[in-house]
């Protein structure tokens, strides 16, 4: 049995719309408007019906099209600006279309609209506009809801894939850790080697555990990044420099696992690292963002890359935190900003 329910806000909007529409005839009768209008209506004819149908269709279509689709074009604006633009466009469309109808009607039907019928036309078109706005908002709510369902389903699929991968590899970690422990025992007199092996072991365990969770604390991610940075510095020595400056208040905030490591790895992969051009990567917090940046110094040798790393990170970030990462390469500096929500 399907237990899904329609949102209460959607039901309230539909109920309000039905109540308003059904109340219109009684409201008109209250002020004796109906009888006055019938006496002043122009004669019914095919041109009369046709021109009225065309213009009412246009009013309904414009109201639905704009409020369903085109409002989303400026969804990034402030709520005051969005509301102002919506009111202005709907008002201009409403007034402009009624004025155009009043102008064209006598040319098509050879009849003149009375003042009371013109007033009633404004009223009818206003009702069409309100109905269009209500229905458009309901449609937008359904689209957003459907989009959320799709994103949640995608996240479930990714989690299932992670679980499947973990099951496939459940034997391998024991073998690897046993091998690393054996290697550590062999080189225990070499401090640099034992430190390297410990960091490698920690990293591999962290990667395995991250496959089972969607978010980790920034403190955990920084601990992993330190281990990764140690491996990189072991290889490049003084040619690789990483600076970290994270405010303590952000350490408990959560981010997708391996996010920082991916950004540092991306810098190492795509930039020249040499005695003449050492690579410096900065990781710091600023304005509720964690920022990873480095000078752009492209490698001369070809680097094989799918180009999907940052794209996938952005998708993960949006699915899990409903926020996008920010990427820039201004003034020969590559910079990625990860939003932090306290």
VOGU-3710 file (C-alpha; in Angstrom, 3 decimals, decimal comma):
1> xxxxxxxxxx> 0,000/0,000/0,000  1,316/3,441/-0,943  1,607/5,488/2,283  2,887/8,678/0,678  0,836/11,796/1,424  0,245/15,041/-0,405  1,793/18,012/1,396  -0,634/19,981/3,573  0,477/23,255/1,985  -0,615/21,978/-1,445
11> xxxxxxxxxx> -4,008/20,876/-0,090  -4,512/24,223/1,632  -3,796/26,125/-1,592  -6,231/24,016/-3,597  -8,932/24,310/-0,917  -8,494/28,089/-0,757  -8,712/28,349/-4,552  -11,931/26,275/-4,679  -13,513/28,339/-1,894  -12,669/31,618/-3,641
21> xxxxxxxxxx> -14,090/30,465/-6,972  -17,330/29,188/-5,444  -17,776/32,384/-3,441  -17,574/34,659/-6,510  -21,205/34,249/-7,758  -22,673/34,988/-4,312  -20,362/37,979/-3,908  -21,564/39,393/-7,241  -25,207/38,849/-6,248  -24,641/40,655/-2,956
31> xxxxxxxxxx> -23,947/43,898/-4,806  -26,597/43,232/-7,489  -23,826/43,169/-10,081  -25,044/40,106/-11,993  -28,357/41,640/-13,126  -26,718/44,924/-14,152  -24,117/43,087/-16,203  -26,658/40,902/-18,035  -28,587/43,999/-19,094  -25,421/45,670/-20,465
41> xxxxxxxxxx> -23,701/42,680/-22,119  -22,956/42,917/-25,822  -24,739/40,565/-28,201  -23,396/37,020/-28,336  -21,883/36,019/-31,680  -19,124/33,778/-33,052  -16,629/36,667/-33,281  -17,605/37,640/-29,704  -17,054/34,108/-28,377  -13,858/33,648/-30,395
51> xxxxxxxxxx> -12,147/36,858/-29,281  -13,100/36,271/-25,630  -11,851/32,674/-25,750  -8,520/33,659/-27,348  -7,768/36,410/-24,841  -8,813/34,385/-21,782  -6,621/31,545/-23,053  -3,705/33,966/-23,446  -4,237/35,337/-19,916  -4,284/31,840/-18,425
61> xxxxxxxxxx> -1,282/30,653/-20,450  0,864/33,697/-19,617  0,023/33,421/-15,900  0,836/29,699/-15,845  3,953/29,891/-18,027  5,556/32,759/-16,137  4,713/31,650/-12,604  5,529/27,986/-13,293  8,750/28,306/-15,295  10,248/31,746/-15,757
71> xxxxxxxxxx> 10,165/32,781/-12,087  12,910/30,228/-11,469  15,304/32,248/-13,663  15,840/34,722/-10,820  15,459/32,301/-7,895  18,932/33,376/-6,679  17,719/36,952/-6,077  16,609/38,148/-2,635  13,000/37,425/-1,652  12,107/41,148/-1,817
81> xxxxxxxxxx> 13,435/41,497/-5,361  11,829/38,202/-6,460  8,443/39,271/-5,068  8,699/42,722/-6,662  9,543/41,308/-10,094  6,698/38,793/-9,864  4,133/41,428/-8,885  5,292/43,834/-11,607  5,248/41,228/-14,382  1,825/39,832/-13,412
91> xxxxxxxxxx> 0,339/43,324/-13,078  1,735/44,484/-16,439  0,525/41,283/-18,149  -2,930/41,599/-16,607  -3,450/45,295/-17,379  -1,826/45,102/-20,814  -3,891/42,130/-21,967  -7,196/43,668/-20,776  -6,379/46,967/-22,496  -5,512/45,103/-25,688
101> xxxxxxxxxx> -8,797/43,161/-25,498  -10,832/46,343/-24,984  -9,074/47,914/-27,990  -9,412/44,930/-30,364  -12,916/43,774/-29,371  -14,858/46,527/-31,262  -12,705/45,986/-34,364  -13,533/42,253/-34,454  -17,201/42,242/-33,325  -18,359/45,708/-34,450
111> xxxxxxxxxx> -19,770/46,179/-30,947  -18,756/48,617/-28,213  -18,143/47,402/-24,674  -20,014/49,303/-21,976  -18,211/50,654/-18,918  -19,778/47,999/-16,669  -18,749/45,202/-19,037  -15,194/46,584/-19,207  -15,127/46,585/-15,399  -16,395/43,021/-15,343
121> xxxxxxxxxx> -13,708/42,062/-17,883  -11,040/43,365/-15,505  -12,616/41,283/-12,754  -12,729/38,078/-14,854  -9,144/38,446/-16,018  -8,011/39,136/-12,473  -9,693/35,899/-11,364  -7,924/34,040/-14,212  -4,606/35,551/-13,094  -5,126/34,505/-9,457
131> xxxxxxxxxx> -6,162/30,992/-10,490  -3,115/30,766/-12,759  -0,772/31,869/-9,951  -2,297/29,327/-7,542  -2,042/26,435/-9,999  1,477/27,460/-11,066  2,653/27,454/-7,447  1,127/24,025/-6,897  2,918/22,753/-9,998  6,215/24,258/-8,803
141> xxxxxxxxxx> 5,776/22,576/-5,408  5,220/19,241/-7,141  8,332/19,719/-9,307  10,486/20,547/-6,277  9,054/17,582/-4,391  9,705/15,274/-7,358  13,260/16,594/-7,642  13,877/15,919/-3,943  12,592/12,373/-4,372  14,952/11,790/-7,307
151> xxxxxxxxxx> 17,937/13,186/-5,397  17,124/11,042/-2,360  16,843/7,994/-4,591  20,214/8,801/-6,161  21,742/9,081/-2,696  20,243/5,707/-1,727  21,685/4,154/-4,873  25,121/5,578/-4,087  24,932/4,197/-0,543  23,921/0,791/-1,873
161> xxxxxxxxxx> 26,876/0,894/-4,257  29,193/1,744/-1,377  27,839/-1,195/0,623  28,306/-3,521/-2,342  31,894/-2,339/-2,814  32,579/-2,802/0,888  31,232/-6,367/0,735  33,411/-7,164/-2,269  36,515/-5,877/-0,496  35,831/-7,150/3,014
171> xxxxxxxxxx> 38,632/-9,751/2,803  41,271/-7,441/1,322  41,670/-5,036/4,310  42,769/-7,824/6,682  45,432/-8,929/4,248  46,640/-5,368/3,689  46,767/-4,433/7,374  48,588/-7,648/8,234  51,095/-6,905/5,471  51,587/-3,333/6,710
181> xxxxxxxxxx> 52,090/-4,536/10,288  54,657/-7,057/9,071  56,421/-4,374/7,054  56,397/-2,045/10,048  58,052/-4,739/12,166  60,761/-5,214/9,543  61,674/-1,516/9,350  60,997/-0,579/12,990  64,496/0,868/13,355  63,794/3,345/10,554
191> xxxxxxxxxx> 61,684/6,133/12,087  60,748/7,746/8,757  59,639/4,423/7,310  57,541/3,456/10,338  55,861/6,897/10,353  55,082/6,527/6,665  53,567/3,067/7,177  51,467/4,224/10,148  50,078/7,123/8,143  49,358/4,860/5,185
201> xxxxxxxxxx> 47,585/2,362/7,466  45,518/5,141/9,061  44,555/6,522/5,658  43,448/3,166/4,310  41,346/2,470/7,420  39,755/5,930/7,139  38,907/5,374/3,458  37,245/2,040/4,268  35,214/3,546/7,107  34,160/6,555/5,008
211> xxxxxxxxxx> 32,451/4,182/2,581  29,852/3,490/5,269  29,056/7,112/6,214  28,020/10,215/4,276  29,428/12,975/6,477  32,376/13,284/8,868  33,473/16,044/11,207  35,946/18,556/9,853  38,311/17,548/12,674  38,382/13,933/11,426
221> xxxxxxxxxx> 38,890/15,060/7,828  41,808/17,301/8,841  43,419/14,421/10,713  43,198/12,339/7,548  44,518/15,241/5,459  47,550/15,504/7,741  48,357/11,849/7,107  47,919/12,312/3,359  50,088/15,442/3,399  52,831/13,489/5,188
231> xxxxxxxxxx> 52,881/10,926/2,363  53,113/13,693/-0,248  55,900/15,485/1,653  57,787/12,190/1,935  57,838/12,071/-1,847  58,441/15,737/-2,688  60,295/16,890/0,450  60,639/20,716/0,522  59,053/21,030/-2,917  55,599/20,565/-1,383
241> xxxxxxxxxx> 54,292/22,914/1,320  50,864/22,752/2,923  49,560/25,309/5,425  46,432/24,726/7,531  44,653/27,387/9,559  41,169/26,321/10,642  39,182/28,110/13,343  38,353/25,803/16,237  34,633/26,646/16,106  34,330/24,839/12,753
251> xxxxxxxxxx> 35,928/21,546/13,823  32,612/19,871/14,684  30,888/20,854/11,428  30,380/18,037/8,944  31,575/17,666/5,359  31,640/14,755/2,897  34,568/12,394/3,643  37,739/12,746/1,520  36,637/16,202/0,280  39,789/18,026/1,414
261> xxxxxxxxxx> 42,074/15,192/0,346  40,563/15,292/-3,138  41,281/19,027/-3,446  44,894/18,689/-2,291  45,392/15,664/-4,533  43,958/17,686/-7,419  46,543/20,437/-6,784  49,407/17,916/-6,687  48,203/16,151/-9,813  47,778/19,187/-12,055
271> xxxxxxxxxx> 50,633/21,466/-11,004  54,383/21,386/-11,504  56,334/20,544/-8,338  60,075/21,201/-8,596  62,999/22,922/-6,862  62,350/26,052/-8,910  58,584/25,874/-8,508  57,619/24,339/-5,165  53,873/23,862/-4,726  52,232/25,603/-1,792
281> xxxxxxxxxx> 48,665/24,664/-0,835  46,719/26,687/1,726  43,782/25,247/3,673  41,977/27,749/5,890  38,564/28,861/7,143  36,958/32,174/6,247  33,364/33,480/6,289  31,814/30,069/7,081  33,767/28,381/4,284  36,797/26,158/4,258
291> xxxxxxxxxx> 39,064/27,274/1,432  41,713/25,297/-0,433  43,867/27,305/-2,823  47,173/27,166/-4,677  49,044/29,065/-7,379  48,446/27,704/-10,872  51,685/26,278/-12,310  50,614/23,751/-14,982  52,642/20,599/-15,555  54,558/20,420/-18,834
301> xxxxxxxxxx> 53,968/16,668/-19,040  50,539/15,282/-19,976  48,373/14,368/-16,983  45,650/11,774/-17,487  42,448/13,033/-15,906  38,704/12,414/-16,245  37,882/15,926/-15,026  35,052/14,514/-12,896  36,615/14,917/-9,449  35,341/18,417/-8,674
311> xxxxxxxxxx> 32,041/17,754/-10,452  31,410/14,660/-8,335  32,393/16,527/-5,170  29,898/19,272/-5,995  27,157/16,684/-6,588  27,942/14,936/-3,292  27,959/18,268/-1,467  24,568/19,263/-2,878  22,944/15,882/-2,238  24,142/15,786/1,362
321> xxxxxxxxxx> 24,103/19,459/2,419  21,950/21,206/-0,237  24,842/23,560/-0,991  27,220/23,953/-3,930  30,979/24,327/-3,780  32,537/27,441/-5,343  35,397/27,166/-7,823  37,512/30,043/-9,188  40,862/30,528/-10,933  41,269/34,296/-10,839
331> xxxxxxxxxx> 44,692/35,978/-10,934  46,461/32,678/-11,581  45,222/31,222/-8,274  43,028/28,124/-8,174  40,565/28,267/-5,288  37,778/25,986/-4,065  35,392/27,036/-1,288  33,428/24,444/0,680  30,441/25,895/2,610  30,320/25,174/6,336
341> xx> 27,003/25,332/8,158  27,315/25,658/11,908
//
